[in-house]
Amino acid sequence: MTYFIIEQWIDNDTAAYTLIACCLLFVIILILFYKLDIIITSEYAIASFGIGLLYKKIAINDLDITTARGVKIPWYWGIGIRFTPEGTLYNTHTGGNLHLKTKNKMNEFFVSTSNAPSIIASIKEVQVPNNT
């Protein structure tokens, strides 16, 4: 069906190539954004999309755990990397999100998750030994 629509818009010689290019673009976008991994290590909080080419890394000791809050975002903010009034959002689904600011208030860790309490607990667990 799509092939016939593209064939009507584009010269017959290039219709197949255009369809292949569109499908290839869709597959690349799917590979880059199909999941969001939130990794808490002893040094960093990392939000990584898809296969890991697009990520955000913030030092654990820079995060201000007292600013942690759950944020319900509207559906029209969409998915992907979004620039919102709250900060840069790394989002794979609408609904619950975790918003943390850094101690200097210049950066945020704003990610979509349904496990916000466990992520906050993990960050607190890692921060306590480093701060004493």
VMD Tcl script that draws the C-alpha trace (Angstrom):
set ca {
  {0.00 0.00 0.00}
  {2.71 2.48 0.98}
  {4.69 1.54 -2.10}
  {1.78 2.50 -4.36}
  {1.30 5.84 -2.60}
  {5.00 6.66 -2.94}
  {4.91 5.49 -6.57}
  {2.20 8.07 -7.35}
  {4.19 10.93 -5.79}
  {7.62 10.07 -7.12}
  {9.02 9.04 -10.46}
  {8.68 5.29 -11.06}
  {12.45 4.81 -11.12}
  {13.00 6.16 -7.62}
  {9.85 4.92 -5.82}
  {11.50 1.73 -4.56}
  {14.58 3.61 -3.33}
  {12.42 6.14 -1.52}
  {10.50 3.38 0.20}
  {13.73 1.67 1.27}
  {15.13 4.96 2.59}
  {11.95 5.64 4.62}
  {11.99 2.13 6.08}
  {15.69 2.41 6.90}
  {15.11 5.76 8.64}
  {12.28 4.22 10.69}
  {14.48 1.27 11.74}
  {17.32 3.62 12.78}
  {14.94 5.71 14.90}
  {13.50 2.55 16.44}
  {16.96 1.24 17.35}
  {17.98 4.58 18.91}
  {14.86 5.06 21.06}
  {13.25 1.66 21.75}
  {14.04 1.64 25.48}
  {15.41 3.78 28.28}
  {17.91 2.30 30.73}
  {18.48 4.10 34.02}
  {21.76 2.96 35.53}
  {22.92 4.00 38.99}
  {26.60 3.27 39.66}
  {28.80 4.31 42.54}
  {29.88 7.39 40.57}
  {27.18 8.27 38.02}
  {23.47 8.30 37.27}
  {23.07 7.43 33.60}
  {19.98 7.59 31.39}
  {20.65 5.74 28.13}
  {18.34 5.36 25.13}
  {18.18 2.28 22.91}
  {21.61 0.82 22.17}
  {23.35 3.52 24.19}
  {24.38 6.11 21.60}
  {22.20 8.79 23.19}
  {22.72 9.16 26.93}
  {22.98 11.59 29.82}
  {25.48 11.07 32.63}
  {25.49 13.03 35.90}
  {27.81 12.46 38.85}
  {25.95 10.93 41.81}
  {27.49 13.39 44.28}
  {26.19 16.30 42.19}
  {22.55 15.20 42.56}
  {20.51 16.91 45.27}
  {18.29 14.10 46.56}
  {16.12 16.58 48.49}
  {14.77 17.93 45.17}
  {13.59 14.47 44.04}
  {9.96 14.44 43.03}
  {7.63 12.54 40.82}
  {6.19 14.53 37.94}
  {3.16 13.55 35.89}
  {3.67 14.93 32.41}
  {0.97 15.58 29.83}
  {0.69 13.14 26.92}
  {1.33 15.87 24.34}
  {4.93 16.33 25.53}
  {5.61 13.14 23.55}
  {8.46 10.67 23.79}
  {12.17 10.98 23.11}
  {14.45 13.77 24.25}
  {12.19 16.74 25.01}
  {12.96 20.28 26.09}
  {10.24 21.16 28.60}
  {9.61 23.95 31.13}
  {10.81 21.50 33.82}
  {14.10 20.77 32.01}
  {15.34 18.26 29.44}
  {13.19 15.14 29.63}
  {14.37 11.68 28.59}
  {11.05 9.96 27.94}
  {9.87 6.61 26.57}
  {6.28 6.71 27.82}
  {3.78 9.17 29.20}
  {2.87 9.08 32.86}
  {5.21 9.00 35.84}
  {8.60 10.64 35.73}
  {11.45 11.34 38.13}
  {12.86 14.85 38.39}
  {16.10 15.54 40.31}
  {18.14 18.73 40.26}
  {21.85 19.00 40.82}
  {23.28 20.78 43.84}
  {24.26 23.81 41.76}
  {20.70 23.88 40.25}
  {22.15 24.14 36.73}
  {21.36 20.61 35.53}
  {18.57 18.06 35.95}
  {18.08 14.33 35.86}
  {14.56 14.14 34.39}
  {13.59 10.66 33.17}
  {10.46 8.61 32.58}
  {10.11 5.74 35.00}
  {7.52 3.78 36.89}
  {10.11 2.94 39.59}
  {10.88 6.41 40.95}
  {10.96 5.35 44.64}
  {13.46 2.54 43.98}
  {15.70 4.83 41.91}
  {15.66 7.46 44.66}
  {16.50 4.76 47.22}
  {19.39 3.54 45.04}
  {20.79 7.06 44.72}
  {20.51 7.62 48.49}
  {22.24 4.30 49.13}
  {25.15 5.20 46.87}
  {25.43 8.83 48.08}
  {25.58 8.07 51.82}
  {28.98 6.30 51.83}
  {30.52 8.96 49.58}
  {29.36 11.89 51.73}
  {30.63 10.60 55.10}
}
mol new
graphics top color blue
foreach p $ca { graphics top sphere $p radius 0.5 }
foreach p [lrange $ca 0 end-1] q [lrange $ca 1 end] { graphics top cylinder $p $q radius 0.2 }
display resetview
